Amino acid sequence: MKWFGRILSLLALCAVVACGQGKQQEKEGETTKTYLPKVSGKPGDLLIVIDHESWNSEVGAYLQEVLAGDYPMLPQREPYFTVYNVPHNAFSGSFYLHRNILILNLGKNEAGVDCQQNTWAAPQAVVVVNAKDREEALSLLQENGRKIQEFFENSERNRAIASNRKFNDVSVQTEVMNRLGGAPVYPNGFSLKSLREDFAWVSQESTYVNQSILVYSFPVEPDYVFTLSDLIARRDSVMRVNVPGKREGSYMYTAQT
């Protein structure tokens, strides 16, 4: 069979490190670059600026449901974000440097949801929700809840990508690239556990944590139709051969609900 293409599958769990960035500004027809301080907070932390009454109302309950609810498809309970809330009169000083911020403003004539990058620090994600009252705020959040969630998720993901590119292990990248093609990034601390003609296993293992990146390829015909069920079946067949479990005959497979 001819090789018409390669399909690479990556499974990764990566550490996140924030780094300072600049923000472009226009001034009298000229572009200037303002350097911002680094963000504060741990990966997954999210600060919500909201009054106490709104936090204890349906508005606060919905925010916690969308942003602090359990992340799906994980073997253990883990929230989307670790949420903290502060009232507007306490939002000052170092709070402006937080990595993820959602601000709810009531009493505004123009309602809307504004997603911003690098407002006071970098790389920062800020969402500002303006509404006339709590009823309108709840409606806005219900309409844009998933959009807000994805905005913060993508911001965390982009921070991880930037960090991994900065601390890429070139030797591991070269070995996998020469065997399987592509140019994925592998953070320092990861090493090759297995490398075959159509499969690579890159991992970082410690006493309590095992992080792995699995890369594999398989041939496809020009008229091959990608379907979820077929991709899962192919992945499980690769895992059966290359990622055995502790018990004889066991192997890593895709859990489905």
URMO-V32010 format. One record per residue. N is the residue number from 1. PHI is phi as a letter, one per 30 degrees, with the letter a starting at -180 (999 if undefined). Layout:
n/phi
N/PHI
N/PHI
//
This chain:
n/phi
1/999
2/d
3/c
4/c
5/a
6/b
7/c
8/c
9/c
10/c
11/b
12/b
13/b
14/b
15/d
16/c
17/b
18/d
19/b
20/d
21/b
22/c
23/b
24/d
25/b
26/c
27/b
28/h
29/i
30/c
31/c
32/c
33/c
34/c
35/d
36/c
37/d
38/d
39/d
40/c
41/j
42/c
43/e
44/j
45/d
46/b
47/c
48/c
49/c
50/a
51/d
52/d
53/d
54/d
55/d
56/c
57/c
58/d
59/d
60/d
61/d
62/d
63/e
64/d
65/d
66/d
67/c
68/c
69/d
70/d
71/d
72/d
73/i
74/c
75/d
76/b
77/d
78/a
79/d
80/e
81/b
82/c
83/c
84/b
85/b
86/b
87/d
88/d
89/d
90/c
91/d
92/a
93/h
94/d
95/e
96/d
97/c
98/d
99/d
100/b
101/b
102/c
103/c
104/c
105/c
106/c
107/i
108/c
109/d
110/c
111/d
112/l
113/b
114/b
115/c
116/b
117/c
118/h
119/d
120/b
121/a
122/b
123/d
124/c
125/b
126/b
127/c
128/c
129/c
130/c
131/a
132/d
133/a
134/d
135/d
136/d
137/d
138/d
139/d
140/d
141/d
142/d
143/d
144/c
145/e
146/d
147/d
148/d
149/e
150/d
151/d
152/d
153/d
154/d
155/d
156/d
157/d
158/d
159/d
160/d
161/d
162/d
163/d
164/d
165/d
166/d
167/c
168/d
169/d
170/d
171/d
172/d
173/e
174/d
175/d
176/d
177/d
178/d
179/d
180/c
181/i
182/i
183/b
184/d
185/c
186/b
187/d
188/e
189/j
190/c
191/b
192/d
193/c
194/a
195/b
196/b
197/d
198/b
199/a
200/b
201/b
202/c
203/b
204/b
205/b
206/b
207/d
208/c
209/b
210/b
211/c
212/b
213/b
214/c
215/b
216/b
217/b
218/a
219/d
220/b
221/d
222/e
223/c
224/d
225/c
226/d
227/b
228/e
229/d
230/d
231/d
232/d
233/d
234/d
235/d
236/d
237/d
238/d
239/d
240/e
241/d
242/c
243/b
244/d
245/c
246/d
247/d
248/d
249/i
250/d
251/a
252/d
253/b
254/d
255/d
256/b
257/c
//
